[in-house]
Amino acid sequence: MDAILLTKRQAALRLGVSERTIDNWRASGRLAAVKLSATITRFRPEALDALVGQCEEKTSELVSSST
């Protein structure tokens, strides 16, 4: 079975952010990427889901600590 890989545009649309934000997250290590060549980078849906999960955890921690 072939793995599903998303383009930067697809990842940005799925997360509701800009392509520049995807670049920043990839550069900072927050979002794992798959390098297919020197100019082609793709993203695994699981990596996007993991990033969303991390953001949700941080948000719930902030809410809990402020109450």
C-alpha positions in Angstrom: 0.0 0.0 0.0 1.4 3.4 -1.0 1.6 6.1 1.7 -0.5 9.2 1.3 1.7 12.3 1.2 0.4 15.8 1.0 1.8 18.9 -0.7 2.5 22.0 1.3 -0.6 23.6 -0.1 -2.7 20.6 0.9 -1.2 20.6 4.4 -1.9 24.3 4.8 -5.5 23.9 3.7 -6.0 20.9 6.0 -4.7 22.9 9.0 -6.3 26.2 8.0 -3.0 28.1 8.0 -0.8 29.7 5.3 1.9 27.9 3.3 4.4 30.2 5.0 3.3 28.9 8.4 3.9 25.3 7.1 7.4 26.4 6.1 8.0 27.9 9.5 6.8 24.9 11.4 8.9 22.6 9.2 12.0 24.7 9.7 11.5 24.8 13.4 11.0 21.1 13.7 7.4 21.3 14.8 6.2 19.6 11.6 7.9 16.6 10.2 8.4 16.5 6.5 9.4 13.9 3.9 12.1 15.1 1.4 11.5 13.4 -1.9 14.2 15.4 -3.7 16.1 18.7 -3.4 13.0 20.6 -4.3 10.1 18.3 -3.4 8.8 18.1 0.2 5.7 16.3 1.3 3.9 15.8 4.6 2.3 12.8 6.1 -1.3 13.2 7.3 -0.2 11.6 10.6 2.3 14.4 11.2 -0.4 17.0 10.7 -2.6 15.1 13.2 0.2 14.9 15.7 0.8 18.7 15.5 -2.9 19.4 16.0 -2.9 17.0 19.0 0.1 18.9 20.5 -1.6 22.2 20.0 -4.8 20.9 21.6 -2.8 19.7 24.7 -1.1 23.0 25.1 -4.4 24.8 24.8 -6.1 22.7 27.4 -3.1 23.1 29.8 -3.4 26.9 29.4 -7.2 26.8 30.0 -6.7 24.6 33.1 -4.0 26.8 34.6 -6.0 30.0 34.1 -9.0 28.8 36.0 
